[in-house]
Amino acid sequence: MKIPEFKSQVASTLKMPRIHDETFRDGMQDPRVKLLSPDEAIDIFHSMVAIGTESASAGFPGASDRHRALAKALAQTNQELGSPVELGCLSRLKESDVNSVKEVIDSSSYPFRMLFFIAADTQRILAEKWDINDILTAIEKHTKEASSNGLKASLAIENCIQGIHEDPEFIAKIFLTHLNNGGDRVCIADTTGRFNHLEVGEAVKWTRNLLNINGFKNVGIDFHGHNDLQSAVANSLEAIKNGADQIDVTGLGIGERCGNTDRLTFELHLAKLGLNPHNIKSLVPYTEKLSKASGREIPNQYPGLGEDSRAITSGTHAAAIYKASQKQDPDSLYIALNYEKLLNIRPRYIVQLGPQSGKGNLLLFAQVNELNPENYDLDKILETAKRANQPLSQEEAFNLFKKYKMV
């Protein structure tokens, strides 16, 4: 038998990206969340700072007075904290939007970034009856103005990957016009989440090559993913592999339609690969605060914070964990990660009793909950649990142990 050598190269092909948190902007476009109050947003922002966030959007002040007030509150808080977070605001290439962002900028004296965006897919251009030369003129004007006022400027293209497929020359003109007039970052947006990781990878690689051959090797590339086909996290990892150095995320993955790249899930992947210098334990209060303030419940299957992600139902698996624990720490046996170690979430395992249980479930349940199994009639507990049609709740399981306590 011949066995090829295996040595994982994944971590060596990736670099830790900057994290750009879009919770206060794209996250507020979610169909099932409420607009945060300034006080709620500030509380969440404190957790963003504690995590070690590099960049964040303060929102879309051109949307309404409430959005503008929220952005001002965040800008002023950032200055008061003296935090390293680079804040920016979204703006279309319209005077009204730009003026709204200027109002936010004037509310503090802290560094700020203009986050310009433009749609460039054929359908939108035809629907709006836009003239391509007018688009390029607007980019030149507003980017140059931002740069002359000492502001950093990014430009995101909606449906950018679609645009690269349809008219790569036009996409190139948009990005290069922005960069030739003082812009310093570009953003590739998979606005409807329709592309897979292979398509994202080739689009980012093309963009990186475009910048390199035109003298912009040091310009950063952002990737902004959506989760409509459940690919946002995988797409973001592929984007890093192919040259993106900043990834847009939101807490709980909230965002328009099916949401954006989920921050906690994405950062856990980076931590697993040994790439993440952030204080990821602070992702827990950040996520919990956002859930409470926005009205978006943490899903049962959410990594770590969702109980199902730590649930052990199978008798075979429970027995394996219990046996392993008698010899050494089982770490993350039969769960994706050791959430107790990474996120300080306890208990590490939520042991369930039900129709698929075996004696291992009872022994592990007792161990996790600091019960002495010798004090209980385990045969009767198991017999009762296996008659159920589904796993018992933790309260029901405790009551079953209480019912058949022998001492």
N, C-alpha and C positions, 0 to 999 in steps of 0.2 A: 504494500500500500504506500502510495506517495502522497504526502501532505504538503501543500504549498504554504510558504511562510505567510503569516498574517500580522500586519502591523497597521493599526488604524492611523490614517493620515488626516482625519476630519479636522481635529483641533488645529493642526498645523496649516490648514488651508483657510482658516478663518481668523479674523481679528475682531476684538471687541469694538462694536460700533458706538457712536454717540447715540443716545436715546433721546428722541424728540417726542414729548408727550402731548398728544392731541385731545386729551380728555375734555378740556374746556372749549374746544372748537368743534371738531368732527364728532366727538362724543355726544355733544348736545344736539346733534341731528338724529340721534337714535329715536325710533318711533315709540319707545316705551320708557323714556326717562323724563324727569321734570328738569326745567332749567334751574341750575344751582343759584342760590343767593350769594352775594359777595362774601358773607361770613362763612358759608359752607365751603365755597371755593378756596378761601384763604386757609381754612383748616386742612383741606386736602393738599393744598400747595405746600404747607409746612411738611407734610409727609413726603411729598415729591423731593423737597430739599434734603430731607433726612436720608432718602434712598441714594442720593448722589446723582440726580437727574442733570444731564448736561443742557438740555434745551426743552422749551415748552411753548405752546401757543396759549396766549391769553384770550383767544377767542376771535370772533368776527364782529368788531365794533360797528361796522356798517349795517348790520342786520337790524338793530333797534337800539333805543336808549338803554334798555336793560342790559343788552350785550355790551354796550359801551361802558356802562357803570361797572360791570363785572371786570372788564379788561383793565379799567383804571385802578380798581381795588387791588388787582393782582400786581400791576406795575408798581404801585406804591408800596405794597408789601415786600416785593422783591428788593426794592431799594432799602427799606427799613431793615431787612434781614442782612443786607449786604451779601446776598447769596451768589453762588457761581452760576446759577441757572440763567441761560440766555433766553430771554422772553421775546416773543414776536407776536404780531397780529396778522391775520389774513386780510388780504385786500385784492379786489378785482382791479383791473387797469382802468379805473374810473375815478374821476375827481372826488365824487362824494365819498367813496370808500377810503381813498387816500387821506382826505381831510378828517375822517373819523379816526383813522389810525394816528394822525398827527395830534389830535386832541388827547389821545391816550399817552402818546410820547411826551407831550407837554406837561402831563400830570406828574411826571417824575424826571429825575435827571440821570437815570440809570441807562446803561447801554441797551439798545433795542434793535430788533431785526424786522424788516419788512418781509412779509411772506406773500409775495404776489402769486396769483394763479390765473391761468388761461385755459380754455378748452381748445383742443386742436384736432378733434376727430372730424371727419368729413361731414357726418350727419349734422353735428352742431353748427358747423360753419355755414352749411347750406340753410339750415333752419333760421339762423340769425341774420343771414345775408351779409355776413362779415366780408370785408375786403382784406386779403392777406397782407397787403402793404400797410393798411391802417393798423392791423394787429402789431406788426413789427415796429411801426412808428410809435405806438403807445408804449410798447416795451422799452424802446430806446428812451423815450421821454421820462417815464416814471422811474426806471432804474437809475438813469443819470441823475435825476433830481434827488433820489434817496442817497446815492453815493456822495453827491456834492454836499449834502447835509450831514455827512458823517455816519450814515446808517448802513449797516450791512443789509444786503438784499438777496433773497432766494427767489427762484421762480419755479413753480410747479405747473406741470402740464396735465390737465385732466385727461383721462383715457389715453395717456401717453403711449402705452404699449400698442394700443390700437392704431394710434397715429404713426408710430414707427412702421407698422405693417403697411399702412395705406400710403403714407407719403413721408419717407424718412428725410427727404431734402427739406421739407417744411419744418419738421421737428428740429433739424440741425440749425436752420436759420433762426428759429425762436431761441434756442439755447445760446447760440453764439452771439446773437444781438444783445441778449441779456448780459453775457459775460464781457463783451466788448465795451459795454457802457457802465462797468463798475460792479456788476453782480458777482457774488462769490460762491454761490451754491445753486445746484439745479435739483429738481425733484421729479422722479418718475412715479406717476400715480397709476395704480391699477384700480381705477375709480369704481368699477362695478364688480370687482373680484372675479372676473371671468377667466383669468389666465392662470396656468399652472406653473410650477417651479421651473420647468424647463424653458417655458416661454419668457418668464421673468428674467431668468439667468441670461438668455441671449440678448434681451433688450438692455439690461444693465451693462453687459459686456460691450455692446455696440455703442452705448453712450460713453462708457469709459474710453473707448478707442477714439470716438469723435473728439472728446476733450483733449486727449493726449496728442493727437496729430495736428491739433489747432493751437497748441501752445498753452493748454490749460491743465497740465498734469496735476497741479495742486488744488484744483477746484473739487469741492466735495459733492458727492452724489447721495441724495436721500431716496429712500424707497417708501412709498405710502401704499400699503396694502389694504384690501377689503376682504371680508371673509365669506362672501356669498357662496362659494363652492368649498368652504371649509379648508382653504389652502393658505391663509394669510401668514401663519407662523412659518410654515415650510417655505413659502415664497420669500419671506424676509431673510431666512437663513441662506437661501440660494442667492439673494441679492448681495449679501455680504461677500459670499464666495466669489462673486463676479465683479466686485469693485465698488459697491455701495459702502459708505462709511457712516451713514446715519439712517436709523430706522424709525419710522413713525409708529407710535403705539397709543393705545388708550387703556385706562383701567377697566377691567371686566370685559375688554374687547367691545365696549359700547360704540355705536356709530350708526350711520345711515344704513337702512335695510338690515343686513345680517352682521353689521359691525366691522370693526377694524382688527388689526393685529393686537391680540391680547397681551398686555404688558407682562403680567406675572408669568404666563406660560412661556413667552419668549425669553424672559430673563432666566427662568429655570433651565431652559435648554442651554443657554450660555454658561450658567453656573455648572451644569453637569459636565460641560466640556472644559471646565477650568479656566474660562475666559472672563468671568464676570467679577469686576472689582467693587460692584455696588453693595450697599448694605441691604441685601435682599430681605432680611427679616422685617425691614420697614415697609415692604410691599404689603404686609398683612394689615396694619392699621390703615394704610392708604386705600386698600381695596375695601375694607370694612366701612370706612368713612364714606367712600363714594357710593357704596351700596345703600347705606342708610339715607344719605342726602338725595340721591337721584331716584330712589324708589325701585331700582333694579336689584332683585334678589340675587344672591350668590347661588349659582346652579348647584344642585346636589353632586354633579359630576365634575365640578370645578377643581383643578389641581390643588390638593392640600386642604383648602378651606371648605370644599365640598365633602360631606361625609362619605359619599360613595367612593371617592378616590382613595379612601383608606379602609374600605370595607372588605372583610374576609368572610365569604359565605361558604365556599367549598370546604368540605370536610378534609379532603386530601391536602389542600393548601394550608388549612389551619394546623393540621397535624405536622406538616413539614416545618412550619414556622415554630411551632412549640418545641419540636425535637431539636431544631437548630439553636433555639434560645437556651437549651440546657447545656450547650457546649460553648457558645459564643453569641455576641450580639448579632441578630439576624439582619441588621441594617435595613435594607429595602426589599427583603425577600417577599415576592408576590405583590409588591406595590411599585409604582414607577420610580419613586424617589423616597428617601428618608426625610419626610416633611418635618419631623420632629427636630432633626439636626439642621436642616436648611432654613426652616421658617419658624421654628420654635412652636410648632403646633402639636398638641397632645390630645388624646393618646395617638401614638404612631399608628396603631391598628384599631379599627372598630370591628370587633368580632361579632358576627351575627349567628343566631340560632334559627334553624328552619328545616325545611324538607331535605336539603342537601347536606345537612350537618352530620358530622361524625363525632366521636369522643374527643378528637383534637379540638373542635370548636369549644367544647366545654372547658377543657384544660386551658386553652389559650384565653378564653373569656375570663376565667378565674384569675389567671396570671395578670392580665392587663388591668383588671379591676381589683387586684389585691385581695382576692378571696381564697380561702384554703379549700381546695376541691374535696378534701377528705371529710369536710363537714356537710356535704350535700349528697343526695341520692342522684348520682349522675345518670343512672339508667332510666329513672323515671323522667328526669329533665329531658333527656335525649328522645325518649319515646313520645313525650308530649310535643316537643319542638318539631319532630318529623311528621306529625299529623297536620301541621299547619300548611296552608296553601302558598304561603310566601314567608320570607324571613320575618322574624319578630322584630318589633322596635326594641331599642335598648331598654326602655322602661319595661316592656313585656318580658324581656329576657331576665332582667333583675328580679321581677316579680316571680318568675318561674324558679329561680334559685332560692328566693325567700320561701316560696311555698314548700320546697322539698329540702329545706334545711333540716339536718338530723340532730345537730347539737345546739 
